């Protein structure tokens, strides 16, 4: 999938090889019209099947809407991993998904990995 607006682009794919090719083509097309890719603003996100969720109970959702739930309560609430059904505190879910299932949320690309053109 590719979405463009003015001099911005969003490229998304579950296939890292296809995504890299699309990025190379996009950077090349931008260069043809005098645009340079801003490596400081460039981000990468791996899309995975399924979803990463931190389910809110009805109680947490309704009370957070009116400001009755603190951030600490949000982090302490119990959730279940969608992949392995392990229960845990919501604050632990992101790290659990990365270390146990290789599923990561968006990351900023390290500048040393980018090739200036």
Biopython code that builds the backbone (N, CA, C, O; Angstrom):
import numpy as np
from Bio.PDB.StructureBuilder import StructureBuilder

atoms = [
    (1, "UNK", "N", (0.845, -1.163, 0.000)),
    (1, "UNK", "CA", (0.000, 0.000, 0.000)),
    (1, "UNK", "C", (0.893, 1.230, 0.000)),
    (1, "UNK", "O", (1.921, 1.258, 0.677)),
    (2, "UNK", "N", (0.507, 2.231, -0.749)),
    (2, "UNK", "CA", (1.235, 3.491, -0.780)),
    (2, "UNK", "C", (0.228, 4.631, -0.728)),
    (2, "UNK", "O", (-0.774, 4.626, -1.443)),
    (3, "UNK", "N", (0.506, 5.597, 0.121)),
    (3, "UNK", "CA", (-0.331, 6.788, 0.230)),
    (3, "UNK", "C", (0.595, 7.988, 0.089)),
    (3, "UNK", "O", (1.632, 8.062, 0.748)),
    (4, "UNK", "N", (0.217, 8.921, -0.768)),
    (4, "UNK", "CA", (1.036, 10.104, -0.993)),
    (4, "UNK", "C", (0.212, 11.358, -0.744)),
    (4, "UNK", "O", (-0.972, 11.420, -1.076)),
    (5, "UNK", "N", (0.860, 12.355, -0.154)),
    (5, "UNK", "CA", (0.252, 13.669, 0.016)),
    (5, "UNK", "C", (1.370, 14.692, -0.126)),
    (5, "UNK", "O", (2.297, 14.724, 0.683)),
    (6, "UNK", "N", (1.278, 15.520, -1.149)),
    (6, "UNK", "CA", (2.307, 16.522, -1.447)),
    (6, "UNK", "C", (3.668, 15.826, -1.544)),
    (6, "UNK", "O", (3.868, 14.998, -2.432)),
    (7, "UNK", "N", (4.601, 16.144, -0.653)),
    (7, "UNK", "CA", (5.930, 15.525, -0.714)),
    (7, "UNK", "C", (6.121, 14.457, 0.367)),
    (7, "UNK", "O", (7.252, 14.154, 0.746)),
    (8, "UNK", "N", (5.025, 13.890, 0.859)),
    (8, "UNK", "CA", (5.080, 12.852, 1.884)),
    (8, "UNK", "C", (4.557, 11.536, 1.331)),
    (8, "UNK", "O", (3.708, 11.506, 0.440)),
    (9, "UNK", "N", (5.085, 10.449, 1.882)),
    (9, "UNK", "CA", (4.631, 9.128, 1.448)),
    (9, "UNK", "C", (4.515, 8.211, 2.656)),
    (9, "UNK", "O", (5.292, 8.304, 3.606)),
    (10, "UNK", "N", (3.529, 7.326, 2.599)),
    (10, "UNK", "CA", (3.385, 6.250, 3.570)),
    (10, "UNK", "C", (3.411, 4.958, 2.773)),
    (10, "UNK", "O", (2.568, 4.743, 1.901)),
    (11, "UNK", "N", (4.373, 4.103, 3.069)),
    (11, "UNK", "CA", (4.486, 2.809, 2.413)),
    (11, "UNK", "C", (4.230, 1.739, 3.464)),
    (11, "UNK", "O", (4.796, 1.799, 4.555)),
    (12, "UNK", "N", (3.392, 0.768, 3.154)),
    (12, "UNK", "CA", (3.075, -0.275, 4.121)),
    (12, "UNK", "C", (3.027, -1.621, 3.422)),
    (12, "UNK", "O", (2.479, -1.749, 2.327)),
    (13, "UNK", "N", (3.605, -2.621, 4.066)),
    (13, "UNK", "CA", (3.588, -3.976, 3.530)),
    (13, "UNK", "C", (3.969, -4.944, 4.631)),
    (13, "UNK", "O", (4.667, -4.573, 5.575)),
    (14, "UNK", "N", (3.518, -6.178, 4.515)),
    (14, "UNK", "CA", (3.950, -7.236, 5.433)),
    (14, "UNK", "C", (5.186, -7.930, 4.912)),
    (14, "UNK", "O", (5.792, -8.732, 5.623)),
    (15, "UNK", "N", (5.575, -7.635, 3.670)),
    (15, "UNK", "CA", (6.742, -8.245, 3.036)),
    (15, "UNK", "C", (7.902, -7.256, 3.070)),
    (15, "UNK", "O", (7.865, -6.251, 2.360)),
    (16, "UNK", "N", (8.942, -7.516, 3.887)),
    (16, "UNK", "CA", (10.039, -6.553, 4.023)),
    (16, "UNK", "C", (10.803, -6.325, 2.718)),
    (16, "UNK", "O", (11.307, -5.223, 2.499)),
    (17, "UNK", "N", (10.905, -7.319, 1.854)),
    (17, "UNK", "CA", (11.621, -7.153, 0.589)),
    (17, "UNK", "C", (10.838, -6.226, -0.333)),
    (17, "UNK", "O", (11.410, -5.324, -0.945)),
    (18, "UNK", "N", (9.530, -6.449, -0.430)),
    (18, "UNK", "CA", (8.677, -5.587, -1.240)),
    (18, "UNK", "C", (8.683, -4.161, -0.693)),
    (18, "UNK", "O", (8.701, -3.202, -1.464)),
    (19, "UNK", "N", (8.667, -4.019, 0.615)),
    (19, "UNK", "CA", (8.671, -2.706, 1.241)),
    (19, "UNK", "C", (9.967, -1.964, 0.933)),
    (19, "UNK", "O", (9.942, -0.765, 0.654)),
    (20, "UNK", "N", (11.106, -2.667, 0.982)),
    (20, "UNK", "CA", (12.384, -2.028, 0.670)),
    (20, "UNK", "C", (12.412, -1.580, -0.783)),
    (20, "UNK", "O", (12.880, -0.483, -1.087)),
    (21, "UNK", "N", (11.908, -2.430, -1.689)),
    (21, "UNK", "CA", (11.858, -2.049, -3.109)),
    (21, "UNK", "C", (10.987, -0.816, -3.306)),
    (21, "UNK", "O", (11.350, 0.097, -4.048)),
    (22, "UNK", "N", (9.841, -0.793, -2.643)),
    (22, "UNK", "CA", (8.941, 0.356, -2.756)),
    (22, "UNK", "C", (9.598, 1.622, -2.224)),
    (22, "UNK", "O", (9.436, 2.698, -2.800)),
    (23, "UNK", "N", (10.342, 1.496, -1.123)),
    (23, "UNK", "CA", (11.049, 2.649, -0.574)),
    (23, "UNK", "C", (12.111, 3.143, -1.545)),
    (23, "UNK", "O", (12.235, 4.348, -1.760)),
    (24, "UNK", "N", (12.880, 2.228, -2.137)),
    (24, "UNK", "CA", (13.910, 2.605, -3.105)),
    (24, "UNK", "C", (13.300, 3.328, -4.306)),
    (24, "UNK", "O", (13.824, 4.347, -4.754)),
    (25, "UNK", "N", (12.203, 2.803, -4.820)),
    (25, "UNK", "CA", (11.530, 3.431, -5.967)),
    (25, "UNK", "C", (11.015, 4.819, -5.595)),
    (25, "UNK", "O", (11.179, 5.774, -6.354)),
    (26, "UNK", "N", (10.389, 4.923, -4.420)),
    (26, "UNK", "CA", (9.838, 6.205, -3.976)),
    (26, "UNK", "C", (10.938, 7.245, -3.806)),
    (26, "UNK", "O", (10.794, 8.377, -4.269)),
    (27, "UNK", "N", (12.027, 6.878, -3.152)),
    (27, "UNK", "CA", (13.148, 7.806, -2.964)),
    (27, "UNK", "C", (13.676, 8.235, -4.338)),
    (27, "UNK", "O", (13.951, 9.414, -4.563)),
    (28, "UNK", "N", (13.816, 7.273, -5.250)),
    (28, "UNK", "CA", (14.293, 7.592, -6.597)),
    (28, "UNK", "C", (13.357, 8.545, -7.332)),
    (28, "UNK", "O", (13.813, 9.486, -7.982)),
    (29, "UNK", "N", (12.049, 8.305, -7.233)),
    (29, "UNK", "CA", (11.083, 9.198, -7.884)),
    (29, "UNK", "C", (11.109, 10.593, -7.261)),
    (29, "UNK", "O", (11.050, 11.596, -7.972)),
    (30, "UNK", "N", (11.196, 10.650, -5.947)),
    (30, "UNK", "CA", (11.291, 11.948, -5.285)),
    (30, "UNK", "C", (12.534, 12.703, -5.756)),
    (30, "UNK", "O", (12.467, 13.905, -6.014)),
    (31, "UNK", "N", (13.670, 12.002, -5.869)),
    (31, "UNK", "CA", (14.912, 12.647, -6.308)),
    (31, "UNK", "C", (14.776, 13.208, -7.725)),
    (31, "UNK", "O", (15.330, 14.264, -8.033)),
    (32, "UNK", "N", (14.042, 12.506, -8.580)),
    (32, "UNK", "CA", (13.855, 12.964, -9.966)),
    (32, "UNK", "C", (13.184, 14.325, -10.046)),
    (32, "UNK", "O", (13.429, 15.094, -10.975)),
    (33, "UNK", "N", (12.337, 14.618, -9.070)),
    (33, "UNK", "CA", (11.642, 15.904, -9.080)),
    (33, "UNK", "C", (12.257, 16.887, -8.082)),
    (33, "UNK", "O", (11.648, 17.903, -7.747)),
    (34, "UNK", "N", (13.453, 16.583, -7.618)),
    (34, "UNK", "CA", (14.177, 17.515, -6.758)),
    (34, "UNK", "C", (13.880, 17.415, -5.275)),
    (34, "UNK", "O", (14.252, 18.313, -4.520)),
    (35, "UNK", "N", (13.223, 16.352, -4.831)),
    (35, "UNK", "CA", (12.934, 16.186, -3.404)),
    (35, "UNK", "C", (13.955, 15.244, -2.781)),
    (35, "UNK", "O", (14.369, 14.267, -3.404)),
    (36, "UNK", "N", (14.358, 15.539, -1.557)),
    (36, "UNK", "CA", (15.292, 14.676, -0.832)),
    (36, "UNK", "C", (14.567, 14.025, 0.331)),
    (36, "UNK", "O", (13.715, 14.644, 0.968)),
    (37, "UNK", "N", (14.905, 12.782, 0.603)),
    (37, "UNK", "CA", (14.303, 12.069, 1.721)),
    (37, "UNK", "C", (14.914, 12.564, 3.020)),
    (37, "UNK", "O", (16.135, 12.553, 3.174)),
    (38, "UNK", "N", (14.081, 12.997, 3.953)),
    (38, "UNK", "CA", (14.538, 13.476, 5.251)),
    (38, "UNK", "C", (14.749, 12.269, 6.156)),
    (38, "UNK", "O", (13.788, 11.687, 6.660)),
    (39, "UNK", "N", (16.006, 11.897, 6.360)),
    (39, "UNK", "CA", (16.307, 10.702, 7.155)),
    (39, "UNK", "C", (16.006, 10.904, 8.634)),
    (39, "UNK", "O", (15.879, 9.926, 9.371)),
    (40, "UNK", "N", (15.887, 12.156, 9.086)),
    (40, "UNK", "CA", (15.536, 12.398, 10.487)),
    (40, "UNK", "C", (14.062, 12.089, 10.741)),
    (40, "UNK", "O", (13.693, 11.695, 11.848)),
    (41, "UNK", "N", (13.222, 12.263, 9.729)),
    (41, "UNK", "CA", (11.789, 12.041, 9.895)),
    (41, "UNK", "C", (11.340, 10.662, 9.393)),
    (41, "UNK", "O", (10.186, 10.279, 9.588)),
    (42, "UNK", "N", (12.234, 9.926, 8.756)),
    (42, "UNK", "CA", (11.867, 8.628, 8.199)),
    (42, "UNK", "C", (11.724, 7.607, 9.316)),
    (42, "UNK", "O", (12.609, 7.470, 10.161)),
    (43, "UNK", "N", (10.599, 6.889, 9.316)),
    (43, "UNK", "CA", (10.342, 5.859, 10.327)),
    (43, "UNK", "C", (9.967, 4.567, 9.630)),
    (43, "UNK", "O", (9.506, 4.568, 8.488)),
    (44, "UNK", "N", (10.171, 3.466, 10.332)),
    (44, "UNK", "CA", (9.796, 2.165, 9.800)),
    (44, "UNK", "C", (8.924, 1.461, 10.829)),
    (44, "UNK", "O", (9.137, 1.580, 12.036)),
    (45, "UNK", "N", (7.942, 0.728, 10.328)),
    (45, "UNK", "CA", (7.105, -0.062, 11.210)),
    (45, "UNK", "C", (6.844, -1.402, 10.519)),
    (45, "UNK", "O", (6.420, -1.440, 9.364)),
    (46, "UNK", "N", (7.094, -2.470, 11.216)),
    (46, "UNK", "CA", (6.810, -3.789, 10.678)),
    (46, "UNK", "C", (5.351, -4.114, 10.940)),
    (46, "UNK", "O", (4.889, -4.075, 12.081)),
    (47, "UNK", "N", (4.632, -4.433, 9.878)),
    (47, "UNK", "CA", (3.223, -4.801, 10.006)),
    (47, "UNK", "C", (3.150, -6.312, 10.158)),
    (47, "UNK", "O", (3.790, -7.047, 9.407)),
    (48, "UNK", "N", (2.385, -6.765, 11.110)),
    (48, "UNK", "CA", (2.299, -8.196, 11.371)),
    (48, "UNK", "C", (0.849, -8.644, 11.257)),
    (48, "UNK", "O", (-0.066, -7.847, 11.462)),
    (49, "UNK", "N", (0.635, -9.912, 10.931)),
    (49, "UNK", "CA", (-0.741, -10.402, 10.923)),
    (49, "UNK", "C", (-1.365, -10.251, 12.309)),
    (49, "UNK", "O", (-0.671, -10.310, 13.324)),
    (50, "UNK", "N", (-2.633, -10.063, 12.335)),
    (50, "UNK", "CA", (-3.309, -9.895, 13.625)),
    (50, "UNK", "C", (-3.156, -8.483, 14.127)),
    (50, "UNK", "O", (-3.008, -7.546, 13.343)),
    (51, "UNK", "N", (-3.192, -8.331, 15.426)),
    (51, "UNK", "CA", (-3.097, -7.001, 16.004)),
    (51, "UNK", "C", (-2.413, -7.072, 17.357)),
    (51, "UNK", "O", (-2.417, -8.108, 18.021)),
    (52, "UNK", "N", (-1.837, -5.971, 17.744)),
    (52, "UNK", "CA", (-1.288, -5.844, 19.086)),
    (52, "UNK", "C", (-2.290, -4.996, 19.852)),
    (52, "UNK", "O", (-2.570, -3.860, 19.470)),
    (53, "UNK", "N", (-2.816, -5.529, 20.900)),
    (53, "UNK", "CA", (-3.822, -4.760, 21.625)),
    (53, "UNK", "C", (-3.516, -4.736, 23.107)),
    (53, "UNK", "O", (-2.907, -5.651, 23.662)),
    (54, "UNK", "N", (-3.947, -3.688, 23.710)),
    (54, "UNK", "CA", (-3.936, -3.604, 25.164)),
    (54, "UNK", "C", (-5.392, -3.364, 25.533)),
    (54, "UNK", "O", (-5.829, -2.222, 25.678)),
    (55, "UNK", "N", (-6.120, -4.430, 25.680)),
    (55, "UNK", "CA", (-7.560, -4.331, 25.890)),
    (55, "UNK", "C", (-7.895, -3.551, 27.149)),
    (55, "UNK", "O", (-7.305, -3.746, 28.212)),
    (56, "UNK", "N", (-8.839, -2.685, 26.993)),
    (56, "UNK", "CA", (-9.368, -1.966, 28.150)),
    (56, "UNK", "C", (-10.636, -2.679, 28.587)),
    (56, "UNK", "O", (-11.480, -3.024, 27.759)),
    (57, "UNK", "N", (-10.766, -2.896, 29.863)),
    (57, "UNK", "CA", (-12.038, -3.410, 30.358)),
    (57, "UNK", "C", (-13.068, -2.296, 30.204)),
    (57, "UNK", "O", (-12.709, -1.127, 30.066)),
    (58, "UNK", "N", (-14.336, -2.659, 30.227)),
    (58, "UNK", "CA", (-15.385, -1.635, 30.149)),
    (58, "UNK", "C", (-15.233, -0.616, 31.261)),
    (58, "UNK", "O", (-15.449, 0.577, 31.051)),
    (59, "UNK", "N", (-14.858, -1.087, 32.456)),
    (59, "UNK", "CA", (-14.682, -0.197, 33.600)),
    (59, "UNK", "C", (-13.577, 0.818, 33.322)),
    (59, "UNK", "O", (-13.767, 2.015, 33.539)),
    (60, "UNK", "N", (-12.415, 0.347, 32.839)),
    (60, "UNK", "CA", (-11.291, 1.249, 32.560)),
    (60, "UNK", "C", (-11.671, 2.218, 31.445)),
    (60, "UNK", "O", (-11.442, 3.422, 31.563)),
    (61, "UNK", "N", (-12.248, 1.700, 30.369)),
    (61, "UNK", "CA", (-12.611, 2.560, 29.238)),
    (61, "UNK", "C", (-13.578, 3.661, 29.663)),
    (61, "UNK", "O", (-13.343, 4.840, 29.399)),
    (62, "UNK", "N", (-14.662, 3.270, 30.320)),
    (62, "UNK", "CA", (-15.665, 4.263, 30.720)),
    (62, "UNK", "C", (-15.107, 5.269, 31.720)),
    (62, "UNK", "O", (-15.386, 6.464, 31.616)),
    (63, "UNK", "N", (-14.324, 4.798, 32.685)),
    (63, "UNK", "CA", (-13.786, 5.713, 33.695)),
    (63, "UNK", "C", (-12.658, 6.583, 33.145)),
    (63, "UNK", "O", (-12.477, 7.710, 33.607)),
    (64, "UNK", "N", (-11.898, 6.089, 32.174)),
    (64, "UNK", "CA", (-10.831, 6.920, 31.613)),
    (64, "UNK", "C", (-11.424, 8.046, 30.775)),
    (64, "UNK", "O", (-10.836, 9.123, 30.674)),
    (65, "UNK", "N", (-12.574, 7.805, 30.180)),
    (65, "UNK", "CA", (-13.232, 8.851, 29.382)),
    (65, "UNK", "C", (-13.627, 10.043, 30.238)),
    (65, "UNK", "O", (-13.641, 11.174, 29.753)),
    (66, "UNK", "N", (-13.943, 9.810, 31.488)),
    (66, "UNK", "CA", (-14.347, 10.913, 32.366)),
    (66, "UNK", "C", (-13.242, 11.274, 33.359)),
    (66, "UNK", "O", (-13.475, 12.037, 34.297)),
    (67, "UNK", "N", (-12.052, 10.733, 33.157)),
    (67, "UNK", "CA", (-10.905, 11.112, 33.978)),
    (67, "UNK", "C", (-10.834, 10.471, 35.343)),
    (67, "UNK", "O", (-10.182, 11.019, 36.232)),
    (68, "UNK", "N", (-11.481, 9.327, 35.552)),
    (68, "UNK", "CA", (-11.483, 8.694, 36.872)),
    (68, "UNK", "C", (-10.415, 7.615, 37.033)),
    (68, "UNK", "O", (-10.264, 7.058, 38.120)),
    (69, "UNK", "N", (-9.671, 7.311, 35.968)),
    (69, "UNK", "CA", (-8.642, 6.272, 36.043)),
    (69, "UNK", "C", (-7.282, 6.936, 35.856)),
    (69, "UNK", "O", (-7.074, 7.680, 34.898)),
    (70, "UNK", "N", (-6.359, 6.663, 36.776)),
    (70, "UNK", "CA", (-5.029, 7.262, 36.695)),
    (70, "UNK", "C", (-4.149, 6.489, 35.706)),
    (70, "UNK", "O", (-4.454, 5.341, 35.381)),
    (71, "UNK", "N", (-3.064, 7.103, 35.225)),
    (71, "UNK", "CA", (-2.129, 6.381, 34.350)),
    (71, "UNK", "C", (-1.556, 5.127, 35.012)),
    (71, "UNK", "O", (-1.313, 4.130, 34.332)),
    (72, "UNK", "N", (-1.339, 5.164, 36.329)),
    (72, "UNK", "CA", (-0.832, 3.995, 37.041)),
    (72, "UNK", "C", (-1.851, 2.859, 36.993)),
    (72, "UNK", "O", (-1.485, 1.697, 36.817)),
    (73, "UNK", "N", (-3.125, 3.199, 37.151)),
    (73, "UNK", "CA", (-4.180, 2.176, 37.059)),
    (73, "UNK", "C", (-4.218, 1.570, 35.658)),
    (73, "UNK", "O", (-4.426, 0.367, 35.497)),
    (74, "UNK", "N", (-4.016, 2.414, 34.647)),
    (74, "UNK", "CA", (-4.001, 1.923, 33.269)),
    (74, "UNK", "C", (-2.892, 0.888, 33.078)),
    (74, "UNK", "O", (-3.112, -0.157, 32.466)),
    (75, "UNK", "N", (-1.702, 1.182, 33.604)),
    (75, "UNK", "CA", (-0.553, 0.281, 33.429)),
    (75, "UNK", "C", (-0.708, -1.005, 34.231)),
    (75, "UNK", "O", (-0.214, -2.055, 33.818)),
    (76, "UNK", "N", (-1.385, -0.936, 35.369)),
    (76, "UNK", "CA", (-1.532, -2.115, 36.226)),
    (76, "UNK", "C", (-2.671, -3.042, 35.797)),
    (76, "UNK", "O", (-2.742, -4.187, 36.243)),
    (77, "UNK", "N", (-3.559, -2.548, 34.934)),
    (77, "UNK", "CA", (-4.706, -3.389, 34.565)),
    (77, "UNK", "C", (-4.228, -4.680, 33.903)),
    (77, "UNK", "O", (-3.176, -4.702, 33.265)),
    (78, "UNK", "N", (-4.986, -5.727, 34.053)),
    (78, "UNK", "CA", (-4.629, -7.038, 33.510)),
    (78, "UNK", "C", (-5.118, -7.171, 32.071)),
    (78, "UNK", "O", (-6.264, -6.851, 31.756)),
    (79, "UNK", "N", (-4.223, -7.651, 31.204)),
    (79, "UNK", "CA", (-4.551, -7.931, 29.808)),
    (79, "UNK", "C", (-4.083, -9.346, 29.500)),
    (79, "UNK", "O", (-3.393, -9.969, 30.307)),
    (80, "UNK", "N", (-4.458, -9.850, 28.336)),
    (80, "UNK", "CA", (-4.048, -11.175, 27.896)),
    (80, "UNK", "C", (-3.390, -11.052, 26.539)),
    (80, "UNK", "O", (-3.922, -10.392, 25.647)),
    (81, "UNK", "N", (-2.235, -11.682, 26.374)),
    (81, "UNK", "CA", (-1.534, -11.684, 25.093)),
    (81, "UNK", "C", (-2.401, -12.391, 24.054)),
    (81, "UNK", "O", (-2.864, -13.506, 24.291)),
    (82, "UNK", "N", (-2.624, -11.751, 22.901)),
    (82, "UNK", "CA", (-3.435, -12.356, 21.842)),
    (82, "UNK", "C", (-2.742, -13.555, 21.205)),
    (82, "UNK", "O", (-3.406, -14.400, 20.605)),
    (83, "UNK", "N", (-1.427, -13.644, 21.325)),
    (83, "UNK", "CA", (-0.673, -14.713, 20.675)),
    (83, "UNK", "C", (-0.602, -15.971, 21.526)),
    (83, "UNK", "O", (-0.804, -17.075, 21.020)),
    (84, "UNK", "N", (-0.313, -15.811, 22.833)),
    (84, "UNK", "CA", (-0.118, -16.996, 23.684)),
    (84, "UNK", "C", (-1.107, -17.080, 24.854)),
    (84, "UNK", "O", (-1.035, -18.007, 25.661)),
    (85, "UNK", "N", (-2.010, -16.133, 24.944)),
    (85, "UNK", "CA", (-3.036, -16.106, 26.006)),
    (85, "UNK", "C", (-2.474, -15.975, 27.414)),
    (85, "UNK", "O", (-3.157, -16.314, 28.380)),
    (86, "UNK", "N", (-1.251, -15.493, 27.550)),
    (86, "UNK", "CA", (-0.661, -15.309, 28.874)),
    (86, "UNK", "C", (-1.199, -14.015, 29.494)),
    (86, "UNK", "O", (-1.148, -12.965, 28.853)),
    (87, "UNK", "N", (-1.714, -14.071, 30.725)),
    (87, "UNK", "CA", (-2.171, -12.852, 31.390)),
    (87, "UNK", "C", (-0.979, -12.073, 31.954)),
    (87, "UNK", "O", (0.014, -12.659, 32.384)),
    (88, "UNK", "N", (-1.097, -10.745, 31.942)),
    (88, "UNK", "CA", (-0.021, -9.891, 32.459)),
    (88, "UNK", "C", (-0.541, -8.483, 32.661)),
    (88, "UNK", "O", (-1.654, -8.153, 32.249)),
    (89, "UNK", "N", (0.274, -7.653, 33.300)),
    (89, "UNK", "CA", (-0.065, -6.241, 33.450)),
    (89, "UNK", "C", (0.083, -5.565, 32.086)),
    (89, "UNK", "O", (0.960, -5.933, 31.303)),
    (90, "UNK", "N", (-0.764, -4.587, 31.803)),
    (90, "UNK", "CA", (-0.733, -3.898, 30.514)),
    (90, "UNK", "C", (0.634, -3.282, 30.235)),
    (90, "UNK", "O", (1.067, -3.245, 29.084)),
    (91, "UNK", "N", (1.314, -2.802, 31.262)),
    (91, "UNK", "CA", (2.623, -2.190, 31.076)),
    (91, "UNK", "C", (3.660, -3.178, 30.550)),
    (91, "UNK", "O", (4.668, -2.758, 29.984)),
    (92, "UNK", "N", (3.439, -4.468, 30.722)),
    (92, "UNK", "CA", (4.390, -5.494, 30.298)),
    (92, "UNK", "C", (4.137, -6.014, 28.888)),
    (92, "UNK", "O", (4.989, -6.699, 28.323)),
    (93, "UNK", "N", (2.979, -5.700, 28.311)),
    (93, "UNK", "CA", (2.587, -6.317, 27.043)),
    (93, "UNK", "C", (3.538, -5.984, 25.897)),
    (93, "UNK", "O", (3.921, -6.880, 25.145)),
    (94, "UNK", "N", (3.931, -4.717, 25.744)),
    (94, "UNK", "CA", (4.802, -4.322, 24.632)),
    (94, "UNK", "C", (6.118, -5.104, 24.667)),
    (94, "UNK", "O", (6.548, -5.635, 23.644)),
    (95, "UNK", "N", (6.754, -5.179, 25.833)),
    (95, "UNK", "CA", (8.021, -5.903, 25.971)),
    (95, "UNK", "C", (7.811, -7.402, 25.759)),
    (95, "UNK", "O", (8.647, -8.056, 25.135)),
    (96, "UNK", "N", (6.724, -7.950, 26.262)),
    (96, "UNK", "CA", (6.414, -9.372, 26.093)),
    (96, "UNK", "C", (6.277, -9.711, 24.609)),
    (96, "UNK", "O", (6.819, -10.715, 24.148)),
    (97, "UNK", "N", (5.548, -8.871, 23.856)),
    (97, "UNK", "CA", (5.349, -9.132, 22.425)),
    (97, "UNK", "C", (6.686, -9.131, 21.689)),
    (97, "UNK", "O", (6.902, -9.946, 20.792)),
    (98, "UNK", "N", (7.579, -8.224, 22.063)),
    (98, "UNK", "CA", (8.881, -8.137, 21.391)),
    (98, "UNK", "C", (9.787, -9.304, 21.759)),
    (98, "UNK", "O", (10.405, -9.904, 20.879)),
    (99, "UNK", "N", (9.876, -9.635, 23.041)),
    (99, "UNK", "CA", (10.830, -10.653, 23.475)),
    (99, "UNK", "C", (10.347, -12.079, 23.254)),
    (99, "UNK", "O", (11.163, -12.969, 23.013)),
    (100, "UNK", "N", (9.051, -12.315, 23.328)),
    (100, "UNK", "CA", (8.535, -13.681, 23.195)),
    (100, "UNK", "C", (7.991, -14.013, 21.809)),
    (100, "UNK", "O", (7.961, -15.178, 21.412)),
    (101, "UNK", "N", (7.557, -12.981, 21.067)),
    (101, "UNK", "CA", (6.903, -13.260, 19.785)),
    (101, "UNK", "C", (7.544, -12.529, 18.607)),
    (101, "UNK", "O", (7.109, -12.707, 17.469)),
    (102, "UNK", "N", (8.571, -11.710, 18.856)),
    (102, "UNK", "CA", (9.227, -10.988, 17.772)),
    (102, "UNK", "C", (8.329, -9.963, 17.103)),
    (102, "UNK", "O", (8.512, -9.652, 15.926)),
    (103, "UNK", "N", (7.360, -9.434, 17.838)),
    (103, "UNK", "CA", (6.438, -8.441, 17.295)),
    (103, "UNK", "C", (6.783, -7.098, 17.929)),
    (103, "UNK", "O", (6.751, -6.938, 19.149)),
    (104, "UNK", "N", (7.112, -6.143, 17.072)),
    (104, "UNK", "CA", (7.556, -4.839, 17.544)),
    (104, "UNK", "C", (6.611, -3.755, 17.078)),
    (104, "UNK", "O", (5.948, -3.886, 16.049)),
    (105, "UNK", "N", (6.559, -2.690, 17.842)),
    (105, "UNK", "CA", (5.788, -1.527, 17.425)),
    (105, "UNK", "C", (6.722, -0.592, 16.670)),
    (105, "UNK", "O", (7.894, -0.919, 16.481)),
    (106, "UNK", "N", (6.229, 0.565, 16.234)),
    (106, "UNK", "CA", (7.014, 1.425, 15.352)),
    (106, "UNK", "C", (8.339, 1.817, 15.989)),
    (106, "UNK", "O", (8.437, 2.003, 17.201)),
    (107, "UNK", "N", (9.344, 1.936, 15.148)),
    (107, "UNK", "CA", (10.693, 2.294, 15.565)),
    (107, "UNK", "C", (11.211, 3.401, 14.663)),
    (107, "UNK", "O", (10.809, 3.496, 13.503)),
    (108, "UNK", "N", (12.092, 4.231, 15.180)),
    (108, "UNK", "CA", (12.770, 5.228, 14.373)),
    (108, "UNK", "C", (14.008, 4.564, 13.788)),
    (108, "UNK", "O", (14.752, 3.887, 14.497)),
    (109, "UNK", "N", (14.226, 4.762, 12.487)),
    (109, "UNK", "CA", (15.378, 4.148, 11.826)),
    (109, "UNK", "C", (16.654, 4.812, 12.322)),
    (109, "UNK", "O", (16.736, 6.037, 12.411)),
    (110, "UNK", "N", (17.632, 4.001, 12.638)),
    (110, "UNK", "CA", (18.942, 4.492, 13.034)),
    (110, "UNK", "C", (19.590, 5.172, 11.825)),
    (110, "UNK", "O", (19.667, 4.571, 10.754)),
    (111, "UNK", "N", (20.054, 6.409, 11.979)),
    (111, "UNK", "CA", (20.625, 7.172, 10.869)),
    (111, "UNK", "C", (21.774, 6.430, 10.189)),
    (111, "UNK", "O", (21.955, 6.561, 8.979)),
    (112, "UNK", "N", (22.552, 5.654, 10.945)),
    (112, "UNK", "CA", (23.685, 4.949, 10.345)),
    (112, "UNK", "C", (23.230, 3.892, 9.345)),
    (112, "UNK", "O", (24.013, 3.488, 8.485)),
    (113, "UNK", "N", (21.994, 3.442, 9.437)),
    (113, "UNK", "CA", (21.484, 2.423, 8.521)),
    (113, "UNK", "C", (20.984, 3.007, 7.211)),
    (113, "UNK", "O", (20.780, 2.278, 6.240)),
    (114, "UNK", "N", (20.785, 4.318, 7.180)),
    (114, "UNK", "CA", (20.259, 4.964, 5.982)),
    (114, "UNK", "C", (21.399, 5.420, 5.083)),
    (114, "UNK", "O", (22.430, 5.896, 5.558)),
    (115, "UNK", "N", (21.204, 5.271, 3.800)),
    (115, "UNK", "CA", (22.208, 5.684, 2.826)),
    (115, "UNK", "C", (21.750, 7.002, 2.219)),
    (115, "UNK", "O", (20.674, 7.073, 1.626)),
    (116, "UNK", "N", (22.560, 8.045, 2.365)),
    (116, "UNK", "CA", (22.246, 9.339, 1.758)),
    (116, "UNK", "C", (22.443, 9.227, 0.258)),
    (116, "UNK", "O", (23.400, 8.601, -0.199)),
    (117, "UNK", "N", (21.554, 9.820, -0.505)),
    (117, "UNK", "CA", (21.679, 9.809, -1.977)),
    (117, "UNK", "C", (21.846, 11.202, -2.492)),
    (117, "UNK", "O", (21.967, 11.402, -3.700)),
]
sb = StructureBuilder()
sb.init_structure("model")
sb.init_model(0)
sb.init_chain("A")
sb.init_seg("    ")
for serial, (resi, resn, name, xyz) in enumerate(atoms, 1):
    if name == "N":
        sb.init_residue(resn, " ", resi, " ")
    sb.init_atom(name, np.array(xyz, "f"), 0.0, 1.0, " ", f" {name:<3s}", serial, name[0])
structure = sb.get_structure()
